Amino acid sequence: MTHSPVPVNVADKLSQFSDLWSQKKIADVNDYEVKLAKMKGEFVWHTHEDTDELFLVISGRLTIQLRDGDVVLGPGELFVVPRDVEHCPVADEETAVLLLEPAGTLNTGDAGGPRSKAPEAL
């Protein structure tokens, strides 16, 4: 069976949702998920014990608070939070972010709590 390649339009996917801090899966890469999220305000301090986490800002500005200093990202910039490093994403304005991490990675890492959500497929 022949598979017809279909590109994923990130802007189109972003236009399909408005909820904040809710990851939307747009693709799979081996055992990784490519996800989109819209962020505004402060998330929770957490770590991912077993994996790095890639943040790529599409629009807006994202500050990734780390215990030893903040990383500020603008559109087109990315940062990889190393495994087991405590971090807390903060966005003063609505910010669209692409995330790359292994399938099944909990958005709140070790913190758990009411903001924990599995990604939804778009």
C-alpha positions as CSV (number, residue, x, y, z in Angstrom):
1,M,0.0,0.0,0.0
2,T,1.4,3.4,-0.9
3,H,1.2,6.2,1.7
4,S,0.6,9.6,0.4
5,P,2.6,12.1,2.4
6,V,0.6,15.0,3.9
7,P,2.3,17.9,5.6
8,V,1.2,19.2,9.0
9,N,0.3,22.9,8.9
10,V,1.3,24.1,12.4
11,A,-0.6,27.4,12.0
12,D,-3.8,25.5,11.0
13,K,-3.4,23.2,14.0
14,L,-2.9,26.1,16.4
15,S,-6.1,27.7,15.0
16,Q,-8.1,24.6,16.1
17,F,-7.9,25.2,19.8
18,S,-7.8,28.0,22.4
19,D,-7.4,26.2,25.7
20,L,-4.2,27.0,27.7
21,W,-1.7,24.5,29.1
22,S,-3.4,21.6,27.2
23,Q,-1.0,19.7,24.9
24,K,-2.2,18.7,21.4
25,K,-0.4,15.9,19.6
26,I,0.2,16.7,15.9
27,A,2.7,14.0,14.9
28,D,4.7,11.0,16.1
29,V,8.5,10.6,15.5
30,N,9.5,7.1,16.5
31,D,8.5,6.8,20.1
32,Y,8.3,10.6,20.5
33,E,5.3,12.9,20.3
34,V,5.3,16.3,18.6
35,K,2.9,18.5,20.5
36,L,1.5,22.0,20.4
37,A,0.4,24.0,23.5
38,K,-0.8,27.5,24.2
39,M,0.5,29.0,27.4
40,K,-0.2,32.1,29.5
41,G,0.6,32.6,33.1
42,E,2.8,30.4,35.2
43,F,2.7,26.6,35.1
44,V,4.1,24.4,38.0
45,W,7.6,23.6,39.0
46,H,8.4,20.0,38.0
47,T,11.0,17.7,36.6
48,H,11.0,14.8,34.1
49,E,13.2,12.2,35.7
50,D,13.8,10.1,32.6
51,T,13.7,12.5,29.6
52,D,14.9,15.8,28.2
53,E,12.1,18.2,27.0
54,L,12.3,20.4,23.9
55,F,10.5,23.7,23.8
56,L,10.3,25.6,20.5
57,V,8.5,29.0,20.6
58,I,6.2,29.6,17.6
59,S,4.7,32.9,18.7
60,G,4.9,35.0,21.9
61,R,7.6,34.8,24.5
62,L,8.3,32.0,27.0
63,T,10.4,32.1,30.1
64,I,11.6,28.8,31.4
65,Q,12.5,29.3,35.0
66,L,15.3,27.1,36.2
67,R,16.7,27.1,39.8
68,D,20.0,28.6,38.5
69,G,18.6,31.2,36.2
70,D,15.9,31.9,33.6
71,V,15.9,31.1,29.9
72,V,13.9,33.5,27.8
73,L,12.7,32.4,24.3
74,G,11.2,34.3,21.5
75,P,9.7,33.1,18.2
76,G,11.9,30.7,16.4
77,E,14.0,29.9,19.5
78,L,14.2,26.6,21.2
79,F,15.7,25.2,24.5
80,V,16.1,21.7,25.7
81,V,15.5,21.2,29.4
82,P,17.8,18.4,30.4
83,R,16.3,15.3,32.2
84,D,15.9,15.7,36.0
85,V,16.3,19.5,35.9
86,E,13.5,21.3,37.8
87,H,11.8,23.9,35.6
88,C,8.6,26.1,35.4
89,P,7.4,27.6,32.1
90,V,5.9,31.1,32.4
91,A,4.3,33.2,29.6
92,D,3.3,36.8,30.3
93,E,1.4,36.9,27.0
94,E,-0.3,34.0,25.1
95,T,2.5,32.0,23.7
96,A,2.4,29.1,21.2
97,V,5.0,26.4,21.7
98,L,5.9,23.1,20.0
99,L,7.1,20.4,22.3
100,L,9.0,17.2,21.6
101,E,9.2,14.5,24.2
102,P,8.7,10.7,24.5
103,A,5.2,9.4,24.2
104,G,3.5,9.1,27.6
105,T,5.5,12.0,29.2
106,L,3.3,13.7,31.8
107,N,3.1,17.4,31.3
108,T,3.5,18.1,35.0
109,G,6.3,15.5,35.4
110,D,6.9,14.5,39.0
111,A,4.6,17.3,40.4
112,G,1.3,15.7,39.3
113,G,-1.8,17.6,40.5
114,P,-4.8,19.1,38.9
115,R,-2.9,20.5,35.8
116,S,-1.8,17.0,34.8
117,K,-3.3,16.1,31.4
118,A,-2.6,13.6,28.7
119,P,-2.1,15.1,25.2
120,E,-5.1,15.1,22.9
121,A,-4.7,14.3,19.2
122,L,-5.6,17.1,16.8
